[in-house]
Amino acid sequence: MKLGLLGYPITHSLSPKLYQEILGSKLSSYELFSFESVDKIPPLSFFSEKLDGLNITSPYKTHFMSEIRIDSELVRQIGAVNTLSFTNMGVWGTNTDVIAVQEILTKYQQDWGKLHLLILGSGVMAKMTELVADDLKISWQEFSRKADGDIAQLDLRPFLKSGVQNIVINACSRHFIFQGELTHQEVFWDYNYSFLPHQNTLPSRVKLYQDGQEMLRLQALAAVKFWSQTNPKLK
């Protein structure tokens, strides 16, 4: 299986190692395609001629939406994909972020009961989280720079709900560092992984700091399943 990752920046990516662990000898190559601007991204045919499947990360999850086939209404609502499968029947896309977030939030519901999400960011990942939360009947509130100013310095204490487990979700890019106020009773779930500015400061400030590595693993498992389902030669 020949795979790749499109995004920027991606030099920190754990995906090559992760897919090697999951696929073993079935993985023949995993290439990184890092382009600083959208106008430098090659056409879809460039990737389809080289690869069986492509992972897509920020900021390019919406880039190929108009050129691919999607069979999930929820993915259409999100308007972004992070996994492409190149098949004889065309290019299929899905969003395995959805599967990972659903699984982790469901586990949090089992662990803590009623939840309330405080979502930092207003981009694709934030929108996806809100749709999943609605599906799981979890309340949420979004905070964005446009609506709330400098959310890096935001005091979240007035927005916390009582009688529930408040979960702060960082859906911003790796350029964002949260330095606002908390109460030490929150769970802070960072969609970024191995992000030292947060790893070095947040664990001592919250009930639980969860970085994005578990989410990445679940995304990868879902991607492998998607590729095998859409492309018979990959089973």
GROMACS elastic network, one bead per residue, 0.5 to 0.9 nm:
[ bonds ]
;  ai    aj funct       b0    kb
    1    23     6  0.86416   500
    1    25     6  0.89498   500
    1    26     6  0.57710   500
    1    28     6  0.54757   500
    1    29     6  0.70043   500
    1    30     6  0.87093   500
    1    51     6  0.78528   500
    1    52     6  0.62549   500
    1    53     6  0.80039   500
    1   234     6  0.70383   500
    2    26     6  0.88776   500
    2    27     6  0.63195   500
    2    28     6  0.56345   500
    2    30     6  0.61867   500
    2    31     6  0.82970   500
    2    50     6  0.75314   500
    2    52     6  0.52852   500
    2    53     6  0.67435   500
    2    54     6  0.87178   500
    3    16     6  0.89292   500
    3    19     6  0.89691   500
    3    27     6  0.76796   500
    3    28     6  0.81415   500
    3    29     6  0.61081   500
    3    31     6  0.65120   500
    3    50     6  0.85408   500
    3    51     6  0.54944   500
    3    52     6  0.59457   500
    3    54     6  0.55896   500
    3    55     6  0.76633   500
    4    15     6  0.89369   500
    4    16     6  0.83280   500
    4    29     6  0.78059   500
    4    32     6  0.56812   500
    4    33     6  0.71389   500
    4    47     6  0.84943   500
    4    51     6  0.70368   500
    4    52     6  0.86496   500
    4    53     6  0.67443   500
    4    55     6  0.60717   500
    4    56     6  0.84848   500
    5    10     6  0.81726   500
    5    13     6  0.89005   500
    5    15     6  0.78818   500
    5    16     6  0.86684   500
    5    30     6  0.75429   500
    5    31     6  0.63273   500
    5    33     6  0.58270   500
    5    34     6  0.80594   500
    5    53     6  0.89311   500
    5    54     6  0.57084   500
    5    56     6  0.56421   500
    5    57     6  0.73976   500
    6    10     6  0.79584   500
    6    31     6  0.87643   500
    6    32     6  0.63945   500
    6    34     6  0.60078   500
    6    35     6  0.77716   500
    6    41     6  0.87974   500
    6    54     6  0.72440   500
    6    55     6  0.62391   500
    6    57     6  0.62288   500
    6    58     6  0.84016   500
    6    60     6  0.74830   500
    6    61     6  0.89650   500
    7    10     6  0.60670   500
    7    32     6  0.82507   500
    7    33     6  0.66242   500
    7    34     6  0.53818   500
    7    35     6  0.65639   500
    7    36     6  0.82593   500
    7    55     6  0.86824   500
    7    56     6  0.60093   500
    7    58     6  0.55528   500
    7    59     6  0.62505   500
    7    60     6  0.60610   500
    7    61     6  0.83873   500
    8    11     6  0.82146   500
    8    33     6  0.82702   500
    8    34     6  0.52569   500
    8    35     6  0.58808   500
    8    36     6  0.59643   500
    8    37     6  0.82570   500
    8    57     6  0.75974   500
    8    58     6  0.65177   500
    8    59     6  0.66789   500
    8    60     6  0.81535   500
    9    12     6  0.76235   500
    9    13     6  0.86056   500
    9    34     6  0.64392   500
    9    35     6  0.78699   500
    9    36     6  0.75009   500
    9    58     6  0.81816   500
    9    59     6  0.88841   500
   10    13     6  0.51588   500
   10    14     6  0.89248   500
   10    32     6  0.73883   500
   10    33     6  0.81465   500
   10    34     6  0.63653   500
   10    57     6  0.83815   500
   11    14     6  0.88482   500
   11    32     6  0.80336   500
   11    34     6  0.80041   500
   12   194     6  0.86356   500
   13    16     6  0.73305   500
   13    17     6  0.86747   500
   13    32     6  0.87676   500
   14    17     6  0.56310   500
   14    18     6  0.61058   500
   14    19     6  0.87243   500
   14   193     6  0.89319   500
   14   213     6  0.87623   500
   14   216     6  0.86245   500
   15    19     6  0.59519   500
   15    20     6  0.83069   500
   15    30     6  0.83995   500
   15    55     6  0.89416   500
   15   216     6  0.80759   500
   15   217     6  0.88330   500
   15   220     6  0.80581   500
   16    19     6  0.54916   500
   16    20     6  0.61510   500
   16    21     6  0.87080   500
   16    29     6  0.85480   500
   16    30     6  0.57986   500
   16    31     6  0.78276   500
   16    32     6  0.84959   500
   17    20     6  0.50981   500
   17    21     6  0.62646   500
   17    22     6  0.87882   500
   18    21     6  0.51407   500
   18    22     6  0.63350   500
   18    23     6  0.86399   500
   18   216     6  0.86376   500
   18   217     6  0.72153   500
   18   220     6  0.76434   500
   19    23     6  0.57643   500
   19    24     6  0.76660   500
   19    27     6  0.75047   500
   19    30     6  0.82079   500
   19   217     6  0.88895   500
   19   220     6  0.69576   500
   19   221     6  0.86405   500
   19   224     6  0.86742   500
   20    23     6  0.53342   500
   20    24     6  0.50805   500
   20    25     6  0.77573   500
   20    26     6  0.84320   500
   20    27     6  0.63457   500
   20    28     6  0.89552   500
   20    29     6  0.89200   500
   20    30     6  0.85168   500
   21    24     6  0.56022   500
   22    27     6  0.88703   500
   22   220     6  0.82165   500
   22   221     6  0.76064   500
   22   224     6  0.85783   500
   23    26     6  0.53001   500
   23    27     6  0.56339   500
   23   224     6  0.83409   500
   24    27     6  0.59704   500
   24    28     6  0.88229   500
   25    28     6  0.69127   500
   26   234     6  0.89859   500
   27    30     6  0.75049   500
   29    51     6  0.89364   500
   30    51     6  0.89563   500
   33    41     6  0.86463   500
   34    41     6  0.86503   500
   35    38     6  0.70381   500
   35    39     6  0.86543   500
   35    40     6  0.61366   500
   35    41     6  0.62670   500
   36    39     6  0.87890   500
   36    40     6  0.73853   500
   36    41     6  0.87689   500
   37    40     6  0.57085   500
   37    41     6  0.73710   500
   38    41     6  0.55129   500
   38    59     6  0.86738   500
   38    60     6  0.74577   500
   38    63     6  0.79559   500
   39    42     6  0.82213   500
   41    44     6  0.88035   500
   42    45     6  0.79784   500
   42    46     6  0.61082   500
   42    47     6  0.78531   500
   43    46     6  0.55535   500
   43    47     6  0.74435   500
   44    47     6  0.54925   500
   44    48     6  0.63125   500
   44    49     6  0.87670   500
   44    64     6  0.74724   500
   44    67     6  0.80881   500
   44    91     6  0.89581   500
   45    49     6  0.59960   500
   45    50     6  0.86109   500
   46    49     6  0.55893   500
   46    50     6  0.66953   500
   46    51     6  0.88151   500
   47    50     6  0.52424   500
   47    51     6  0.57804   500
   47    52     6  0.85315   500
   47    53     6  0.84377   500
   47    54     6  0.76201   500
   47    86     6  0.85433   500
   48    51     6  0.54303   500
   48    52     6  0.69194   500
   48    53     6  0.79101   500
   48    54     6  0.86547   500
   48    85     6  0.85103   500
   48    86     6  0.56829   500
   48    87     6  0.84512   500
   48    91     6  0.80045   500
   49    52     6  0.84022   500
   49    86     6  0.86501   500
   51    54     6  0.70009   500
   51    85     6  0.87253   500
   51    86     6  0.72508   500
   52    84     6  0.85297   500
   52    85     6  0.62307   500
   52    86     6  0.53277   500
   52    87     6  0.75133   500
   52   227     6  0.81308   500
   52   231     6  0.85217   500
   52   234     6  0.83054   500
   53    83     6  0.72494   500
   53    84     6  0.54965   500
   53    86     6  0.58864   500
   53    87     6  0.89765   500
   53   223     6  0.88964   500
   53   227     6  0.69563   500
   54    82     6  0.80522   500
   54    83     6  0.57279   500
   54    84     6  0.50233   500
   54    85     6  0.66800   500
   54    86     6  0.82226   500
   55    81     6  0.87859   500
   55    82     6  0.54706   500
   55    84     6  0.64442   500
   55   223     6  0.82947   500
   56    59     6  0.84942   500
   56    60     6  0.65348   500
   56    61     6  0.57802   500
   56    81     6  0.72235   500
   56    83     6  0.60060   500
   56    84     6  0.79119   500
   57    60     6  0.60946   500
   57    61     6  0.58955   500
   57    81     6  0.87084   500
   57    82     6  0.60661   500
   57    83     6  0.89088   500
   58    61     6  0.60498   500
   58    82     6  0.88022   500
   58   124     6  0.89234   500
   58   173     6  0.77054   500
   59    62     6  0.80058   500
   59    63     6  0.86065   500
   59   173     6  0.86825   500
   60    63     6  0.51931   500
   60    64     6  0.81794   500
   60    80     6  0.85900   500
   60    81     6  0.88390   500
   60    82     6  0.85569   500
   61    64     6  0.75280   500
   61    65     6  0.80375   500
   61    79     6  0.84676   500
   61    80     6  0.50680   500
   61    81     6  0.51938   500
   61    82     6  0.56485   500
   61    83     6  0.87898   500
   61   124     6  0.79637   500
   62    65     6  0.54876   500
   62    66     6  0.86287   500
   62    79     6  0.64981   500
   62    81     6  0.64538   500
   62    82     6  0.85933   500
   62   124     6  0.84526   500
   63    66     6  0.79820   500
   63    67     6  0.89480   500
   63    80     6  0.80333   500
   63    81     6  0.87302   500
   64    67     6  0.54400   500
   64    68     6  0.66004   500
   64    80     6  0.85772   500
   64    81     6  0.82566   500
   65    68     6  0.58624   500
   65    69     6  0.82823   500
   65    70     6  0.87127   500
   65    76     6  0.89351   500
   65    79     6  0.72063   500
   65    80     6  0.66423   500
   65    81     6  0.72525   500
   65    93     6  0.82032   500
   66    69     6  0.84391   500
   67    91     6  0.79475   500
   68    84     6  0.83361   500
   68    90     6  0.75110   500
   68    91     6  0.52803   500
   68    92     6  0.56478   500
   68    93     6  0.62641   500
   69    90     6  0.73746   500
   69    91     6  0.60775   500
   69    93     6  0.60644   500
   69    94     6  0.87994   500
   70    73     6  0.80407   500
   70    75     6  0.74690   500
   70    76     6  0.72598   500
   70    91     6  0.88673   500
   70    92     6  0.59521   500
   70    93     6  0.54530   500
   70    94     6  0.64783   500
   71    75     6  0.81031   500
   71    76     6  0.83222   500
   71    92     6  0.83085   500
   71    93     6  0.82252   500
   71    94     6  0.80114   500
   72    75     6  0.52638   500
   72    76     6  0.64097   500
   72    77     6  0.88019   500
   72    94     6  0.74302   500
   73    77     6  0.62549   500
   73    78     6  0.87240   500
   74    77     6  0.50140   500
   74    78     6  0.62929   500
   74    79     6  0.86211   500
   74    98     6  0.86527   500
   74   128     6  0.87617   500
   74   131     6  0.79769   500
   74   132     6  0.88616   500
   75    78     6  0.50316   500
   75    79     6  0.61345   500
   75    80     6  0.66610   500
   75    81     6  0.71078   500
   75    93     6  0.88777   500
   75    94     6  0.65497   500
   75    95     6  0.61876   500
   75    98     6  0.81451   500
   75   128     6  0.84816   500
   76    80     6  0.73038   500
   76    81     6  0.88551   500
   77    80     6  0.83594   500
   77   128     6  0.85299   500
   77   131     6  0.84473   500
   78    81     6  0.83070   500
   78    95     6  0.87418   500
   78   124     6  0.69889   500
   78   125     6  0.86809   500
   78   127     6  0.65029   500
   78   128     6  0.56227   500
   78   131     6  0.77855   500
   79   124     6  0.77550   500
   79   128     6  0.89011   500
   80    94     6  0.81463   500
   80    95     6  0.69707   500
   80   124     6  0.68713   500
   80   128     6  0.87925   500
   81    84     6  0.76153   500
   81    93     6  0.60754   500
   81    94     6  0.51995   500
   81    96     6  0.78851   500
   81    97     6  0.85763   500
   82    93     6  0.75147   500
   82    94     6  0.64760   500
   82    95     6  0.50959   500
   82    96     6  0.66659   500
   82    97     6  0.74178   500
   82   223     6  0.89396   500
   83    92     6  0.83536   500
   83    93     6  0.56332   500
   83    94     6  0.54646   500
   83    95     6  0.61000   500
   83    96     6  0.69986   500
   83   223     6  0.65269   500
   83   226     6  0.84707   500
   83   227     6  0.87741   500
   84    91     6  0.66246   500
   84    92     6  0.56331   500
   84    94     6  0.66781   500
   84    95     6  0.89032   500
   84   223     6  0.86991   500
   84   226     6  0.89449   500
   84   227     6  0.81116   500
   85    90     6  0.83489   500
   85    91     6  0.56240   500
   85    92     6  0.51091   500
   85    93     6  0.63096   500
   85    94     6  0.86671   500
   85   226     6  0.78261   500
   85   227     6  0.58113   500
   85   230     6  0.69359   500
   85   231     6  0.73030   500
   86    89     6  0.81695   500
   86    90     6  0.63406   500
   86    92     6  0.66480   500
   86    93     6  0.89795   500
   86   227     6  0.85673   500
   86   230     6  0.85497   500
   86   231     6  0.75926   500
   87    90     6  0.52651   500
   87    91     6  0.59639   500
   87    92     6  0.75747   500
   87   230     6  0.71876   500
   87   231     6  0.56679   500
   87   232     6  0.86166   500
   88    91     6  0.81847   500
   88   231     6  0.79645   500
   89    92     6  0.84280   500
   89   230     6  0.89723   500
   89   231     6  0.88210   500
   92   230     6  0.75182   500
   94    97     6  0.89930   500
   94   223     6  0.84447   500
   94   226     6  0.80016   500
   95    98     6  0.59491   500
   95    99     6  0.76984   500
   95   219     6  0.86091   500
   95   223     6  0.85568   500
   96    99     6  0.51514   500
   96   100     6  0.63979   500
   96   101     6  0.86457   500
   96   218     6  0.80785   500
   96   219     6  0.50956   500
   96   220     6  0.77758   500
   96   221     6  0.88196   500
   96   222     6  0.59409   500
   96   223     6  0.63229   500
   96   226     6  0.87582   500
   97   100     6  0.52024   500
   97   101     6  0.60624   500
   97   102     6  0.84470   500
   97   125     6  0.81015   500
   97   128     6  0.79339   500
   97   129     6  0.88451   500
   97   215     6  0.76980   500
   97   216     6  0.83524   500
   97   218     6  0.83816   500
   97   219     6  0.59012   500
   97   222     6  0.89029   500
   98   101     6  0.53127   500
   98   102     6  0.60225   500
   98   103     6  0.85813   500
   98   128     6  0.67705   500
   98   129     6  0.76218   500
   98   131     6  0.89751   500
   98   132     6  0.69383   500
   98   219     6  0.84252   500
   99   102     6  0.52007   500
   99   103     6  0.62096   500
   99   104     6  0.87254   500
   99   218     6  0.76148   500
   99   219     6  0.70338   500
   99   222     6  0.71394   500
  100   103     6  0.52363   500
  100   104     6  0.62358   500
  100   105     6  0.85890   500
  100   214     6  0.84428   500
  100   215     6  0.55407   500
  100   216     6  0.78102   500
  100   217     6  0.83809   500
  100   218     6  0.52408   500
  100   219     6  0.55722   500
  100   222     6  0.79479   500
  101   104     6  0.52046   500
  101   105     6  0.59502   500
  101   106     6  0.83123   500
  101   128     6  0.88120   500
  101   129     6  0.71206   500
  101   132     6  0.73797   500
  101   133     6  0.89785   500
  101   215     6  0.70389   500
  101   218     6  0.87649   500
  101   219     6  0.89157   500
  102   105     6  0.53585   500
  102   106     6  0.60008   500
  102   107     6  0.86157   500
  102   129     6  0.86458   500
  102   132     6  0.63275   500
  102   133     6  0.80355   500
  102   135     6  0.89905   500
  102   136     6  0.79436   500
  103   106     6  0.51980   500
  103   107     6  0.63102   500
  103   108     6  0.87729   500
  103   218     6  0.83807   500
  104   107     6  0.50939   500
  104   108     6  0.62760   500
  104   109     6  0.87174   500
  104   214     6  0.86342   500
  104   215     6  0.76509   500
  105   109     6  0.61973   500
  105   110     6  0.86547   500
  105   115     6  0.88350   500
  105   132     6  0.88126   500
  105   133     6  0.80645   500
  105   136     6  0.82917   500
  106   109     6  0.50486   500
  106   110     6  0.63585   500
  106   111     6  0.87112   500
  106   136     6  0.77637   500
  107   110     6  0.50204   500
  107   111     6  0.61819   500
  107   112     6  0.86046   500
  108   112     6  0.58620   500
  108   113     6  0.73032   500
  108   114     6  0.88084   500
  108   115     6  0.78889   500
  108   165     6  0.89753   500
  109   112     6  0.53493   500
  109   114     6  0.62021   500
  109   115     6  0.67010   500
  110   113     6  0.57875   500
  110   114     6  0.88801   500
  112   115     6  0.73402   500
  112   164     6  0.78885   500
  112   165     6  0.64378   500
  113   164     6  0.73873   500
  113   165     6  0.75516   500
  114   138     6  0.74737   500
  114   139     6  0.89343   500
  114   163     6  0.80235   500
  114   164     6  0.52307   500
  114   165     6  0.64166   500
  114   166     6  0.89013   500
  115   138     6  0.60559   500
  115   139     6  0.69546   500
  115   140     6  0.86111   500
  115   164     6  0.53411   500
  115   166     6  0.59296   500
  115   167     6  0.71060   500
  116   138     6  0.62722   500
  116   139     6  0.50628   500
  116   140     6  0.55165   500
  116   141     6  0.80658   500
  116   160     6  0.80581   500
  116   161     6  0.70320   500
  116   164     6  0.65567   500
  116   165     6  0.62209   500
  116   167     6  0.61283   500
  116   168     6  0.85411   500
  117   130     6  0.88840   500
  117   133     6  0.82939   500
  117   138     6  0.74663   500
  117   139     6  0.63072   500
  117   141     6  0.62811   500
  117   142     6  0.82903   500
  117   165     6  0.85429   500
  117   166     6  0.59496   500
  117   168     6  0.58848   500
  117   169     6  0.68597   500
  118   139     6  0.89487   500
  118   140     6  0.58305   500
  118   141     6  0.50961   500
  118   142     6  0.60626   500
  118   143     6  0.73748   500
  118   156     6  0.83059   500
  118   159     6  0.80839   500
  118   160     6  0.80983   500
  118   166     6  0.72404   500
  118   167     6  0.61081   500
  118   169     6  0.60770   500
  118   170     6  0.85871   500
  119   122     6  0.81189   500
  119   126     6  0.66318   500
  119   129     6  0.81904   500
  119   130     6  0.83706   500
  119   140     6  0.71026   500
  119   141     6  0.60646   500
  119   143     6  0.60327   500
  119   144     6  0.85704   500
  119   167     6  0.83023   500
  119   168     6  0.59843   500
  119   170     6  0.62522   500
  119   171     6  0.67272   500
  120   126     6  0.74287   500
  120   141     6  0.87744   500
  120   142     6  0.61790   500
  120   143     6  0.50483   500
  120   144     6  0.63290   500
  120   151     6  0.73849   500
  120   152     6  0.88579   500
  120   168     6  0.73814   500
  120   169     6  0.60112   500
  120   171     6  0.56065   500
  120   172     6  0.64671   500
  121   124     6  0.88904   500
  121   125     6  0.80547   500
  121   126     6  0.58699   500
  121   127     6  0.88701   500
  121   142     6  0.68691   500
  121   143     6  0.58463   500
  121   145     6  0.75320   500
  121   151     6  0.84846   500
  121   169     6  0.87429   500
  121   170     6  0.69551   500
  121   171     6  0.53338   500
  121   172     6  0.51759   500
  121   173     6  0.87071   500
  122   125     6  0.76210   500
  122   126     6  0.51953   500
  122   127     6  0.65865   500
  122   142     6  0.70259   500
  122   143     6  0.71252   500
  122   144     6  0.56249   500
  122   145     6  0.83892   500
  122   146     6  0.88633   500
  122   171     6  0.77046   500
  122   172     6  0.79079   500
  123   126     6  0.53194   500
  123   127     6  0.62231   500
  123   128     6  0.86648   500
  123   144     6  0.89801   500
  123   171     6  0.75993   500
  123   172     6  0.75613   500
  124   127     6  0.51771   500
  124   128     6  0.61410   500
  124   129     6  0.86174   500
  124   171     6  0.84685   500
  125   128     6  0.50909   500
  125   129     6  0.61482   500
  125   130     6  0.86792   500
  125   171     6  0.56570   500
  125   172     6  0.78737   500
  125   191     6  0.86576   500
  126   129     6  0.50989   500
  126   130     6  0.62646   500
  126   131     6  0.87968   500
  126   142     6  0.78162   500
  126   169     6  0.86377   500
  126   170     6  0.84817   500
  126   171     6  0.55256   500
  126   172     6  0.80437   500
  127   130     6  0.51664   500
  127   131     6  0.63846   500
  127   132     6  0.87514   500
  128   131     6  0.52722   500
  128   132     6  0.62892   500
  128   133     6  0.85823   500
  129   132     6  0.51565   500
  129   133     6  0.59997   500
  129   134     6  0.85616   500
  129   169     6  0.89695   500
  129   171     6  0.85281   500
  130   134     6  0.61231   500
  130   135     6  0.86178   500
  130   138     6  0.88197   500
  130   139     6  0.87638   500
  130   140     6  0.70541   500
  130   141     6  0.86139   500
  130   142     6  0.84789   500
  131   134     6  0.51277   500
  131   135     6  0.63012   500
  131   136     6  0.87568   500
  132   135     6  0.50431   500
  132   136     6  0.62848   500
  132   137     6  0.85436   500
  132   138     6  0.85162   500
  133   136     6  0.50452   500
  133   137     6  0.59303   500
  133   139     6  0.68675   500
  133   140     6  0.73064   500
  134   138     6  0.58926   500
  134   139     6  0.72382   500
  134   140     6  0.84392   500
  135   138     6  0.77136   500
  141   159     6  0.85112   500
  143   146     6  0.86108   500
  143   147     6  0.69857   500
  143   148     6  0.61730   500
  143   149     6  0.88485   500
  143   151     6  0.69456   500
  143   154     6  0.89950   500
  144   147     6  0.53916   500
  144   148     6  0.55427   500
  144   149     6  0.70556   500
  144   150     6  0.81516   500
  144   151     6  0.65405   500
  145   148     6  0.51788   500
  145   150     6  0.56317   500
  145   151     6  0.59180   500
  145   152     6  0.87877   500
  146   149     6  0.60317   500
  146   150     6  0.87123   500
  148   151     6  0.64456   500
  148   154     6  0.82727   500
  149   152     6  0.87858   500
  149   153     6  0.89762   500
  149   154     6  0.83558   500
  150   153     6  0.58558   500
  150   154     6  0.66168   500
  151   155     6  0.83162   500
  151   178     6  0.74817   500
  151   179     6  0.86891   500
  151   180     6  0.75138   500
  152   176     6  0.70094   500
  152   177     6  0.60586   500
  152   179     6  0.55075   500
  152   180     6  0.59266   500
  153   177     6  0.89872   500
  153   178     6  0.66084   500
  153   179     6  0.52369   500
  153   181     6  0.73576   500
  154   178     6  0.80953   500
  154   179     6  0.75603   500
  154   181     6  0.64701   500
  155   158     6  0.72291   500
  155   159     6  0.84565   500
  155   180     6  0.52397   500
  155   182     6  0.68748   500
  156   159     6  0.54905   500
  156   160     6  0.66866   500
  156   168     6  0.89626   500
  156   180     6  0.71228   500
  156   181     6  0.58053   500
  156   182     6  0.59403   500
  156   183     6  0.85210   500
  157   160     6  0.55467   500
  157   181     6  0.66179   500
  157   182     6  0.57871   500
  157   183     6  0.66301   500
  158   161     6  0.85224   500
  160   164     6  0.89655   500
  160   166     6  0.64278   500
  160   186     6  0.87673   500
  161   164     6  0.63623   500
  161   165     6  0.79474   500
  161   166     6  0.67466   500
  162   165     6  0.79674   500
  162   166     6  0.83513   500
  165   185     6  0.81707   500
  165   186     6  0.69537   500
  165   187     6  0.76728   500
  166   185     6  0.77837   500
  166   186     6  0.53447   500
  166   187     6  0.64993   500
  166   188     6  0.87416   500
  167   186     6  0.57184   500
  167   188     6  0.58213   500
  167   189     6  0.69136   500
  168   186     6  0.68775   500
  168   187     6  0.61107   500
  168   189     6  0.60084   500
  168   190     6  0.81696   500
  169   172     6  0.89152   500
  169   187     6  0.84027   500
  169   188     6  0.60348   500
  169   190     6  0.58717   500
  169   191     6  0.72039   500
  170   173     6  0.83882   500
  170   176     6  0.87817   500
  170   178     6  0.83394   500
  170   188     6  0.76321   500
  170   189     6  0.63216   500
  170   191     6  0.58774   500
  170   192     6  0.77789   500
  171   189     6  0.89290   500
  171   190     6  0.71130   500
  171   191     6  0.58330   500
  171   192     6  0.79465   500
  172   175     6  0.77640   500
  172   176     6  0.61628   500
  172   177     6  0.88695   500
  172   190     6  0.87657   500
  172   191     6  0.78533   500
  172   192     6  0.82104   500
  173   176     6  0.58342   500
  173   191     6  0.85997   500
  173   192     6  0.73604   500
  174   177     6  0.75782   500
  174   192     6  0.66398   500
  174   195     6  0.73961   500
  177   197     6  0.67150   500
  177   198     6  0.68919   500
  178   197     6  0.87417   500
  178   198     6  0.74525   500
  178   202     6  0.87274   500
  179   198     6  0.89940   500
  179   201     6  0.87736   500
  179   202     6  0.87903   500
  182   185     6  0.78063   500
  182   186     6  0.73203   500
  182   205     6  0.71799   500
  182   206     6  0.73088   500
  183   186     6  0.68555   500
  183   205     6  0.75390   500
  183   206     6  0.71061   500
  183   207     6  0.89639   500
  184   187     6  0.84325   500
  184   204     6  0.79246   500
  184   205     6  0.51517   500
  184   207     6  0.55336   500
  184   208     6  0.87003   500
  185   205     6  0.84636   500
  185   206     6  0.56851   500
  185   208     6  0.82458   500
  186   205     6  0.86681   500
  186   206     6  0.53546   500
  186   207     6  0.53592   500
  186   208     6  0.69837   500
  186   209     6  0.87439   500
  187   206     6  0.61396   500
  187   207     6  0.55153   500
  187   209     6  0.60269   500
  187   210     6  0.74964   500
  188   202     6  0.78528   500
  188   203     6  0.84562   500
  188   206     6  0.67798   500
  188   207     6  0.79123   500
  188   208     6  0.62498   500
  188   210     6  0.61228   500
  188   211     6  0.82313   500
  189   192     6  0.88093   500
  189   208     6  0.81825   500
  189   209     6  0.60938   500
  189   211     6  0.59264   500
  189   212     6  0.74733   500
  190   193     6  0.70956   500
  190   195     6  0.86481   500
  190   198     6  0.82622   500
  190   209     6  0.76471   500
  190   210     6  0.60651   500
  190   212     6  0.57238   500
  191   210     6  0.84628   500
  191   211     6  0.62469   500
  191   213     6  0.82657   500
  191   215     6  0.74871   500
  191   216     6  0.87696   500
  192   195     6  0.62596   500
  192   211     6  0.62605   500
  192   213     6  0.78472   500
  193   196     6  0.86769   500
  193   210     6  0.89463   500
  193   211     6  0.51681   500
  193   213     6  0.53507   500
  193   214     6  0.87956   500
  193   215     6  0.88686   500
  193   216     6  0.81751   500
  194   198     6  0.86697   500
  194   199     6  0.72779   500
  194   211     6  0.70322   500
  194   212     6  0.76148   500
  194   213     6  0.75486   500
  195   198     6  0.58601   500
  195   199     6  0.60689   500
  195   200     6  0.86238   500
  195   211     6  0.78583   500
  195   212     6  0.89428   500
  196   200     6  0.56741   500
  196   201     6  0.83789   500
  197   200     6  0.55907   500
  197   201     6  0.65921   500
  197   202     6  0.84689   500
  198   201     6  0.53126   500
  198   202     6  0.54330   500
  198   203     6  0.79889   500
  198   209     6  0.88605   500
  198   211     6  0.87409   500
  199   202     6  0.60222   500
  199   203     6  0.66114   500
  199   209     6  0.79528   500
  199   211     6  0.79108   500
  200   203     6  0.72931   500
  200   204     6  0.86574   500
  201   204     6  0.65936   500
  201   205     6  0.72254   500
  202   205     6  0.50561   500
  202   206     6  0.64036   500
  202   208     6  0.87178   500
  202   209     6  0.65929   500
  203   206     6  0.57644   500
  203   207     6  0.75533   500
  203   208     6  0.64282   500
  203   209     6  0.51316   500
  203   210     6  0.85896   500
  204   207     6  0.79819   500
  204   208     6  0.85907   500
  204   209     6  0.85361   500
  205   208     6  0.85881   500
  205   209     6  0.86747   500
  206   209     6  0.65681   500
  210   213     6  0.84254   500
  210   214     6  0.84637   500
  211   214     6  0.74636   500
  211   215     6  0.82419   500
  212   215     6  0.51550   500
  212   216     6  0.61192   500
  212   217     6  0.87621   500
  213   217     6  0.62700   500
  213   218     6  0.87335   500
  214   217     6  0.51202   500
  214   218     6  0.63134   500
  214   219     6  0.85833   500
  215   218     6  0.52017   500
  215   219     6  0.61037   500
  215   220     6  0.86248   500
  216   219     6  0.50409   500
  216   220     6  0.61926   500
  216   221     6  0.87586   500
  217   220     6  0.51275   500
  217   221     6  0.63382   500
  217   222     6  0.86912   500
  218   221     6  0.51698   500
  218   222     6  0.62029   500
  218   223     6  0.85451   500
  219   222     6  0.51543   500
  219   223     6  0.60765   500
  219   224     6  0.87342   500
  220   224     6  0.62436   500
  220   225     6  0.86394   500
  221   224     6  0.52807   500
  221   225     6  0.63775   500
  221   226     6  0.87193   500
  222   225     6  0.51054   500
  222   226     6  0.61607   500
  222   227     6  0.87296   500
  223   227     6  0.61864   500
  223   228     6  0.86471   500
  224   227     6  0.51919   500
  224   228     6  0.62922   500
  224   229     6  0.86451   500
  225   228     6  0.52390   500
  225   229     6  0.61774   500
  225   230     6  0.87313   500
  225   235     6  0.87994   500
  226   229     6  0.51131   500
  226   230     6  0.61566   500
  226   231     6  0.84251   500
  227   230     6  0.53440   500
  227   231     6  0.58278   500
  227   232     6  0.85294   500
  227   234     6  0.66869   500
  227   235     6  0.80039   500
  228   231     6  0.54556   500
  228   232     6  0.63235   500
  228   233     6  0.76571   500
  228   234     6  0.50166   500
  229   232     6  0.68198   500
  229   234     6  0.81631   500
  229   235     6  0.72768   500
  230   234     6  0.84568   500
  231   234     6  0.56282   500
  231   235     6  0.72546   500
  232   235     6  0.55686   500
